[in-house]
Amino acid sequence: MEDKRIKWLCRRGMKELDLLMETYFANNFPKQYDKRQQAFLKLLEYQDPTIVDLLFKRIKDEDEEINNLISELLEIKIRNSAND
């Protein structure tokens, strides 16, 4: 999938998700191994409420790589919040 398409998919209906996904794509995605990149692309297909439920640990995904990605996204969110 080309970068323009992925950037467009990072644009969510919620500003907080926009920032989180766009930051991850710009700073972390290029350095990730293939399975993690595939997990991110799969996560971008999810509806916003599902992503929020995953981030708030209300649900777990059946794909363990998605759950690991969610943990990484939460770490990024915490680091970014600490720098604000």
N, C-alpha and C positions, 0 to 999 in steps of 0.2 A: 504494500500500500504506500502511496506517495505521501510525503510530508505535508503537503497542502491539505490533503484529505484528513490526515490524522489531526492536524491543527484545528480543522473545522469541527471534527468530532469532539475535540477537547472543550469546545464551546458548549456549555450546558445551560440549563434553564435557571441555575442558581449561581450567583456570582462567586460564592465560596468554592463551589465545585469547579467553576471556570479557572479560578486562580490555582487551585490544587492540581488539576489535570494539566493545565498549560505549563506550570512550573515543573512538574514531573517530566513532561514531554521534552521541554527545553533542556533541562539540567541532568536528568537521570536516564531517560529512555535510551539515548544513544550508547551509553556505557553498559547497558544491561545485556545479559545473555539471552539467547533466542527464546527460551521458554518464558522468561519474564516479560519480554517484549510482546509475545503472543498473548500472555495473560492481560497485559495492559490494553491491547487491541480488543480483546474479548470484553473487558470491563467497559470499554467505551460503547459497546453495543447495549449495555444494560440501561434501563430507565433510571432517571435520577433518584426516585424514592428507594429503589433497590440499592443503589450505591450508598445513599445516606444510611440505610439500615445496616449495610456492611460496615461502614465507617463508625457507626455508633454501637457496633457489636450486638445489634438486635438479632441478626441472623449470621450464619456462616454459609459460605458457598460450598458446593460439593467439590469444587476444584481447589485443591490445596494450594496451588500456585496463585490463584486469585486471593486466597486468605493471606498468603505471605506478602503479596503485593499491597493489600489493604494495610497490613502492619507497617510496611515501608512508607506508604502514603501518610499514615498517622505520625510516624517519626518525623517526616518532612514537615508536616503541619505544626508539630510541637516546636521543632527547630525554628521555623519561620515565625511563629508566635513569640518565641523568646527574643527574636531579633527586632521585633516591632516596637 
